Amino acid sequence: MKRIAIVINSLSLLIFALLLFTADTRPQKESISSTLELEDVEFRVEKAFPNLTFANPVGLYHSGDESNRLFVVEQEGIIYCFNNSPTVSSVEIFLDISDKVLYGGEQGLLGLAFAPNYSNNGYFYVDYIADTPRRTVLSRFTVMSNNSNQANITSEHILLEVNQPYSNHNGGQLEFGSDGYLYLALGDGGSGGDPLRNGQNRSTLLGSILRLNVDNTSTYSIPSDNPFAGNSKNYREEIFAYGLRNPWRFSFDPVTGLLWAADVGQNKIEEIDIIESGNNYGWNIMEGSLCYSPSTGCDETGLTLPVFEYGHDVGISITGGYVYRGTKLTSLYGYYIYGDYGSGRIWALFYNESITQNYLLVDTPLNIVSFGVDQKNELYICAFDGKIHNLIEVILTTTSITTTTATTNTSASPTTETSTTSLTTTNTSTSNTLLTSTITLTSVNTTTISPTTSQTTIPPTSKTSIPSTNSTFQSSTTQTSISTFTPGFLLLVPMSTLIIILLRRTGKITGKK
């Protein structure tokens, strides 16, 4: 009888092992839909450096050399540098090329980028408009060897010149990607409506974002993986993406590597795009998600539509910003922060493949022309009041966090776990009073995530797509969870015991030796 009991237990363990190793061990999706209540969070804009004033500051940058300096670009052709301190009261002229720059309207010194290896080679790059003929100039300068706060004015080396048929839509943003290549934005050449149809013409550099290898000390080269490298159709090999009207400001998310660009609209739409290699962003066939030329029935085949857009009842000239990766704005980590030159509004945009949600942070009286970040990824705002501003987060009350997470499982019913934790954030208000609070965060399981805002069907003039300051925004993340198994296997071990008991009762097993 003992042998029978051993055999039964062995069979039970064998079945258990078989079920364990034949269970569905494929990665499953964990779906979490979170609602972050910001009713008790206020945002406002303050002067970051009250003692400093600039003339038409169009950009703020850091040199990446751990010096904690900031560099402000004035449109007329001057770059200033100063220590990153709220009490700073003096600046130094880093570079003055105002005698080379054609200034006025949308023209001027428009972009600055420091080489990834700046601390060793001293190279930095500028984008400006020059005259006779009117053209975009991309050139490299070198810092003085004996003065890190001053560039060598005689060191200019011109890498690229692009003729500009009109005075507007010049783009001008420069930034190095994590791949070490220099990215440059150029508008469609100007006027209105793209009369030369440069946006859809890959034989011109206009209306595109370029990708250049500038490691060569004499010129630039084409990265071998550029989308049109080595083509036989007379397409410009420098082009990384095209179909853009005036991508005034773009930036890379240092965490995801995504390239975010804000493309200034024509008559109705301001748009935000995720720029990918070889993609056509539609201008001037489309303005955002609307047909432009022709006004109806346009062919959208092969076009990449915006991830978000808004109409001209909300703002009239988008200013691209950055995905926030600093530490001071605790509730905005991972959100794309951007603004509008005409309305003065600043928003936070959450985006992934499943959901897009916009949140109005603050409505200002400023003409917001650019954003910038320091070496710690803290955000700054350039405005045409001559000041550099920053965004202040003030959390007013204290609550608790309750999180409910359900993990979807293809082989069993969802299981739910609920936990309550405490998340405390601190901020300093304008009066330097320390405010401490806890945000309420509730997570609810959803087996299917539906976008809160459609990426392609956002009403172009609807204010409902941009919530008010006291509204709620939703975010969704998709992660790969650990392997999941059928819960039935948990019954196998006690089942063997039950079988033994039944056999004993029928006399098949006596329990005696």
Beta strands, then each sheet from edge to edge (+ up, - down):
strand 1: 29-36
strand 2: 41-47
strand 3: 57-61
strand 4: 69-74
strand 5: 78-83
strand 6: 92-96
strand 7: 109-114
strand 8: 123-130
strand 9: 135-144
strand 10: 147-163
strand 11: 174-176
strand 12: 182-186
strand 13: 208-212
strand 14: 239-242
strand 15: 249-252
strand 16: 259-263
strand 17: 269-275
strand 18: 286-287
strand 19: 290-291
strand 20: 308-311
strand 21: 318-323
strand 22: 336-340
strand 23: 345-351
strand 24: 356-363
strand 25: 368-373
strand 26: 379-383
strand 27: 388-395
strand 28: 401-407
strand 29: 415-421
strand 30: 424-428
strand 31: 434-438
strand 32: 441-445
strand 33: 473-480
sheet 1: 32+ 1- 33+
sheet 2: 2+ 27- 26+ 25-
sheet 3: 3+ 4- 5+ 6-
sheet 4: 7+ 8- 9+ 10-
sheet 5: 11+ 12- 13+ 14-
sheet 6: 15+ 16- 17+ 20-
sheet 7: 18+ 19-
sheet 8: 21+ 22- 23+ 24-
sheet 9: 28+ 29-
sheet 10: 30+ 31-
end
